[in-house]
Amino acid sequence: MKYEITVTKTTAPKQKPTDEKSLGFGRIFTDHMFLMDYSDKEGWHNGRIVPFGMIPTHPASTVFHYGAEIFEGMKAYRTANGDIQLFRPMENVKRFNNSAARLCLPQLDEEGCLNAISTLVELEKDWVPHSEGTSLYIRPFMYGNDPHLGVHAVANATFAIICSPVGAYYKEGINPVKIAIEEEDVRAVRGGTGYAKCGGNYAASLRAGQKAEQNGFTQVLWLDGVERKYIEEVGSMNVMFKLGETIVTPALTGSVLPGITRKSCIDLLKAWGYTVEERLFSVDELIAAAENGTLKEAWGTGTAAVVSPIGKLYYNGVTHVVTDNQIGALTQKLYDELTSIQWGKKEDVFGWTYKVCNG
């Protein structure tokens, strides 16, 4: 089903960025946004694209008091011939609904959700940048806005989509980053909301991330919240390690986000003949591999940065250098393959891309 969408175009379009190399990440926003309302009596209704601006919200809304909120992150890419395409967008839509179920937020029709995203991106296609490595970041989100206090399942909600032309997520770009293994704070626990993409998970990560940054690190490597033993994620990304010729990545045990880039990397690695192990992977095993030389490469995976090589790991007062603090050959191959598919430079034999419109 397609949600009915009305379009009100802005009468004051903003000037588009002229220096695409200085876009940064998430600082500039396009002319329009998508909004749609939900009530338990009417279901989803009043789908609309309107000029980008503030969203009036009742001060007692559940999003403010009880964290009833979820979001997604995806990108639109401009191909060499100017066409605009998405990368595995239905995976994002399905994960969005899984997150909604965990936070007791209403479900969206999958095709209707994808149509809303595509309709907004097509309207904003001139905002999709042209330069190498740039894209239009798309942020769908949903929040509860019941106008009264009291802990309860959401009866009223808003679904929204905003867009932002972006460059590299990390200032280092594709260069190796320095990571500290976090030993105090935890990001999530099994049975909690770790597998959902909700704001509370990220808020819980900020203190450790700030401490790491103050000490000269790019991000933290999270350990599990029960035994403080098993590796889970790196910053806001999934993480992978090359041990000899085997690829190891933490299993999706309920406290790790099921990343779409993670899934795509696994698909590519298996297609290339690598053995990929999704399992519990302890920090002790990681450090032992770093010390005995079997740790060949390490990298994070995520929509924002695609892949981010790890050049240094800090743990218990010791810094372990990975791949001579250079990007590894396999990490580089994954980055090149994924971005070539995303930007339409290479044939998409997996059927991952979704064309939105002509340029």
GULUMPA-87939 format. One record per residue (C-alpha): residue in one letter; z, y, x. Coordinates in steps of 0.001 Angstrom, whole numbers, plus 524288, in hexadecimal, padded with zeros to 5 digits. Layout:
> a/Z/Y/X
...
This chain:
> m/80000/80000/80000
> k/7FD27/80DDA/80468
> y/80726/8183C/80188
> e/80171/82410/7FAC3
> i/80125/82F19/804A2
> t/7FF05/83D7D/801DF
> v/7FAF4/8467E/80CF8
> t/7FEFC/8549C/80E97
> k/7F8DF/85A4B/81AC6
> t/7FF9C/864A3/822CF
> t/7FAD8/87296/82188
> a/7FFBF/875BB/82F31
> p/7FAC0/86B4F/838B7
> k/8013C/86B58/8460A
> q/7FA10/86D1C/852C2
> k/7F7A3/86002/8591D
> p/7FC1C/85DDC/8672D
> t/7F22F/861FE/8715A
> d/7F903/85BD1/87D07
> e/7F9CB/84D6F/87958
> k/7FF8A/849E1/88699
> s/80BF8/8513B/882E2
> l/80E17/84B53/87569
> g/81AB7/84457/878C6
> f/8202F/83BAF/86E22
> g/823E1/83F56/86037
> r/82496/84E0C/861F6
> i/8186B/85251/85A7B
> f/815A3/84EAE/84C56
> t/80946/84EB6/8443C
> d/8064A/856EE/8383D
> h/809FE/84D1A/82DBD
> m/813AA/84268/82A45
> f/8147B/837AB/8201F
> l/81FB8/836A6/8166D
> m/8229E/82D1E/80B6B
> d/82E95/82B7B/802CE
> y/835C7/81F7E/7FE06
> s/83F86/81D4B/7F328
> d/84493/8107D/7EDE9
> k/83F80/81481/7E083
> e/831BD/81920/7E439
> g/82F0E/811AE/7F0C6
> w/82660/8187F/7FABD
> h/81F9C/82494/7F54B
> n/81A8A/8322C/7F879
> g/81357/82E96/804E9
> r/80E83/83B30/80AF2
> i/80948/8414E/8174D
> v/80E72/84F09/818D9
> p/80F3B/8595E/8238F
> f/818B7/85587/82E5D
> g/825E3/85BCA/82C40
> m/83430/85A20/828F6
> i/8385B/84FAF/81F32
> p/8431C/85417/815D7
> t/84DCB/849C8/81543
> h/85A9E/8498C/80DC4
> p/86683/84B1F/816D5
> a/86CC2/83EC6/81121
> s/860B9/83657/813D2
> t/86386/828A9/818C8
> v/85B59/82AFF/824E6
> f/86537/834F1/829D2
> h/8719E/82D92/826D0
> y/86E2E/81F26/82821
> g/8622E/81EAD/830DC
> a/858DC/819A1/82665
> e/84CA3/81BD5/82E98
> i/841AC/8143F/83536
> f/83572/81802/83CAA
> e/8297E/812E9/843B0
> g/82175/81753/84F50
> m/812D4/81562/8504E
> k/806F2/81C6A/855B1
> a/7F92B/82074/8520E
> y/7EF45/82004/85D1E
> r/7E253/82700/85EFF
> t/7D7B8/81E0E/86446
> a/7CCB7/82223/86D5E
> n/7C393/8247C/861D7
> g/7CDE3/82C96/85ADA
> d/7D243/8229C/850BE
> i/7E0AF/82221/84D30
> q/7E79A/814FA/84D16
> l/7F535/80F09/84BF9
> f/7FAE5/8037C/85361
> r/8006F/7F825/84B84
> p/80541/80152/840C3
> m/808C9/7F698/83722
> e/812AF/7F176/840F8
> n/81978/7FEAF/84027
> v/818FC/7FE87/83157
> k/81EF5/7F0EA/83098
> r/829AF/7F4A4/83A38
> f/82C42/800FB/83256
> n/82ECF/7F8D1/8263F
> n/83786/7EF8A/82E07
> s/83F74/7FB32/83299
> a/8401B/8005B/824A5
> a/84570/7F358/81FD9
> r/8503E/7F397/82A0F
> l/85446/8018D/82683
> c/85360/7FF36/817BC
> l/847F9/80899/8167C
> p/83C9A/80603/80D16
> q/830B3/7FE10/810F8
> l/8232F/80402/8121F
> d/8167F/7FDA3/80E20
> e/81068/7FA2E/81B45
> e/8026F/7FE0F/81818
> g/80736/80A67/81171
> c/80F42/80E08/81D52
> l/803DB/80BEA/8269C
> n/7FB19/813EB/81DAB
> a/804D7/81F2D/81DEC
> i/80500/81ED4/82CC7
> s/7F62C/81E2D/82DAD
> t/7F43B/82919/823BD
> l/7FD1C/8324D/82B43
> v/7F706/82ED4/83875
> e/7E94A/830E7/83325
> l/7ED2F/83E45/82E08
> e/7F319/84195/83B54
> k/7E852/83B50/84389
> d/7E576/847F4/84AD5
> w/7F354/8473B/85016
> v/7F09F/83A58/8570B
> p/7EF4A/83E9C/86543
> h/7E3B4/83B34/86DD6
> s/7E977/83A49/87B86
> e/7EC25/82DA6/882E2
> g/7F94F/827D7/87F51
> t/7FBB7/8308F/87379
> s/7FCCF/82CA6/86531
> l/801FA/830D3/857FE
> y/80FB3/82B7D/8563C
> i/812B5/827B1/84828
> r/820BC/8275D/8434D
> p/822A3/82109/835DD
> f/830C6/821BE/83165
> m/838F6/81F4C/8254E
> y/84657/8241F/8217F
> g/84FC4/82305/81645
> n/8527E/82F8B/80ED9
> d/85BAA/82BD7/803D8
> p/86259/838D4/800B7
> h/8704F/833E0/8002E
> l/87A8A/82E24/8093C
> g/87EBC/81FFE/80920
> v/87A64/81446/8110E
> h/8700B/80D06/80944
> a/86225/807F9/8099C
> v/857DB/8129F/808E0
> a/85284/8163C/7FB81
> n/84A6E/821F7/7FFDF
> a/8426B/8233E/80C3D
> t/8377C/82AB6/812D8
> f/82C66/824E3/81AE9
> a/82641/82E73/82470
> i/81C37/82E91/82F69
> i/81AB3/838F9/839E3
> c/81159/83962/84571
> s/811D6/83EF4/85320
> p/80760/83F99/85DD6
> v/80D9C/839CE/86A06
> g/80BD9/836C4/87852
> a/8143A/82DEA/880C7
> y/821B5/82A21/87B8F
> y/82849/8299D/888D9
> k/82612/834B2/8927A
> e/82380/82A1A/89CAF
> g/817E0/82583/89486
> i/813AF/817FC/8990E
> n/81B81/81967/8A5B7
> p/82774/81097/8A794
> v/8344F/814EF/8A19D
> k/8423E/8134F/8A65A
> i/84B14/80BB2/89D10
> a/859DF/80A13/89C9F
> i/85F83/7FDC7/89681
> e/8697A/8028F/88C7D
> e/876B7/7FBF4/88D55
> e/87EE3/8037B/88355
> d/87764/807A0/8772B
> v/86F2E/7FE45/86F15
> r/8637C/80138/86698
> a/86508/7F704/85BD6
> v/86AD3/7E9C8/85856
> r/8657C/7DDEB/85154
> g/8679B/7DF2C/842DC
> g/86690/7EDE7/843E5
> t/85AA0/7F6A8/8435E
> g/85513/7F3FF/850F0
> y/8486E/7EE20/84BBA
> a/8464C/7F99D/8427C
> k/8406B/80672/846DE
> c/84ADF/80FB2/84212
> g/850BD/81C0F/84761
> g/85E61/81676/8493E
> n/859AA/80D4E/853F3
> y/8541C/818AC/85B88
> a/85FD4/82178/85947
> a/86862/816B3/85EE5
> s/86004/81695/86B32
> l/8609F/8250F/86E36
> r/86D77/8257D/875B7
> a/86975/81AFF/87F69
> g/85BF1/820F9/880C0
> q/861B2/82E5F/8837D
> k/86AF7/828D2/88DA7
> a/85FD7/82188/8942E
> e/85769/82DC2/8949D
> q/86272/835A3/89A96
> n/86343/82B63/8A54D
> g/854BD/82C04/8A82F
> f/84FCA/82094/8A008
> t/844D5/820C7/89613
> q/84B3C/81778/88C6D
> v/854E7/80C5C/88AC8
> l/8534F/7FDC0/889B2
> w/85B71/7F8D3/87E4D
> l/863CE/7EC97/87E4F
> d/867B5/7E525/87215
> g/87346/7EA4C/86A72
> v/87B57/7DDBF/86A09
> e/87B8C/7D7AC/8778E
> r/8764D/7E390/87EFF
> k/86E30/7D99C/88647
> y/8607F/7D869/880C4
> i/855C8/7E280/88261
> e/8506F/7E85B/875D2
> e/8484F/7F4CC/87722
> v/84569/7FF99/880CE
> g/847FA/80D0C/87B16
> s/84072/80D5C/86E63
> m/836B6/802F8/872C6
> n/835BD/7F444/873B2
> v/83605/7EEDA/8817D
> m/82EEA/7E42E/88915
> f/83095/7DE08/89674
> k/82753/7D655/89EFF
> l/82F03/7CB89/8A5B4
> g/825B6/7C4B5/8AEDD
> e/81A0E/7C23B/8A5F7
> t/82216/7C162/89963
> i/82476/7CCC8/8903D
> v/83213/7CDB8/88A48
> t/835D8/7D6C0/87F1F
> p/8423F/7D703/876D6
> a/84176/7CEDF/86A81
> l/84177/7D57F/85D3B
> t/84F1E/7D160/8595E
> g/851B6/7DC2D/84F71
> s/8567A/7E6D7/8589A
> v/84951/7E963/85F20
> l/83E75/7F143/858B0
> p/83238/7E8F7/85643
> g/828E6/7F21A/85D4E
> i/81A6F/7F26A/85A1D
> t/816D7/7F585/86839
> r/81FD4/7EA5E/86C5B
> k/8189D/7E139/8632C
> s/80B73/7E602/86825
> c/80F7A/7E406/87661
> i/813C4/7D61A/87356
> d/806C2/7D362/86CA7
> l/7FF3C/7D8BD/87859
> l/80783/7D182/8825E
> k/805CD/7C494/87B6F
> a/7F725/7C70A/87A45
> w/7F6E9/7C918/88909
> g/7FDB4/7BC1E/88B44
> y/80B7F/7C0B2/88E41
> t/81782/7B966/889AD
> v/81FDB/7C2A2/88192
> e/82E0F/7BF3D/87F10
> e/8351E/7C63B/87407
> r/84333/7C2A2/876AD
> l/850D3/7C713/87A23
> f/84FEC/7CD22/88796
> s/85C89/7D0CB/88E6E
> v/85ED3/7DC52/89755
> d/863E2/7D2CD/8A194
> e/856FC/7CB73/8A150
> l/84F94/7D849/8A272
> i/85772/7DD10/8AE1C
> a/85657/7CFDE/8B4C7
> a/84788/7D075/8B30F
> a/84759/7DE43/8B89F
> e/84F30/7D9C8/8C464
> n/847AC/7CD48/8C752
> g/83A43/7D352/8C563
> t/835F0/7CBE2/8B940
> l/83624/7D85B/8B112
> k/8283A/7DCDA/8B317
> e/826C7/7E74B/8A892
> a/82E57/7ED9C/89D6F
> w/82998/7F694/892B3
> g/82D04/7FC4C/88587
> t/823FB/7FBAD/879C1
> g/82310/804F0/86E3B
> t/819EC/80D17/86603
> a/81D7C/819FD/86C60
> a/81B8D/81633/87A99
> v/81377/8099E/878AC
> v/81906/80362/8850C
> s/82262/809A1/88EA4
> p/82435/8030F/89BE8
> i/83207/801BE/8A116
> g/832F8/804FA/8AF8A
> k/841B5/804D4/8B17E
> l/84D05/7FDD2/8AAD9
> y/85AEB/802A0/8ACF6
> y/8665C/7F978/8AA6D
> n/87445/7F8A2/8AF8D
> g/871F0/80355/8B978
> v/865AB/7FD13/8BF2C
> t/85786/80184/8BD6E
> h/84D76/7F69B/8BD18
> v/83F65/7FA99/8BFF1
> v/834D1/7F3E2/8B7ED
> t/826C6/7F27D/8BCCF
> d/82998/7FC0F/8C7EA
> n/82BA4/80676/8BD7E
> q/81D29/8059A/8BA24
> i/81671/801A1/8AD9D
> g/813EB/7F308/8AE01
> a/8065C/7ED47/8AC84
> l/80997/7E66C/89FB9
> t/8105F/7F25E/89A0F
> q/80466/7FA7D/89D61
> k/7FB6C/7F035/8975E
> l/8032E/7F044/88AA9
> y/802EF/7FF17/88A0B
> d/7F454/7FFA2/88CC2
> e/7F12A/7F502/882D5
> l/7F974/7FAA4/877E5
> t/7F505/808A2/879B4
> s/7E6CC/8046D/87AE1
> i/7E7DF/7FDBF/86DA7
> q/7EF80/808F1/86797
> w/7E5DC/8135E/86C03
> g/7DA0E/80AE3/868DE
> k/7D588/8096F/876ED
> k/7D550/7FAAC/87607
> e/7D185/7F0EB/86B93
> d/7DCDF/7ED76/862BE
> v/7DBBA/7DEB0/86266
> f/7E90A/7DD88/85BAD
> g/7E58C/7E609/84FF6
> w/7F0E8/7EF33/852A2
> t/7EA79/7FC58/85031
> y/7E8F4/802D2/842E7
> k/7DEC4/80D71/84149
> v/7E362/81939/8399A
> c/7D757/821B1/839D6
> n/7CBAF/82675/84186
> g/7CDBD/8318C/84B00
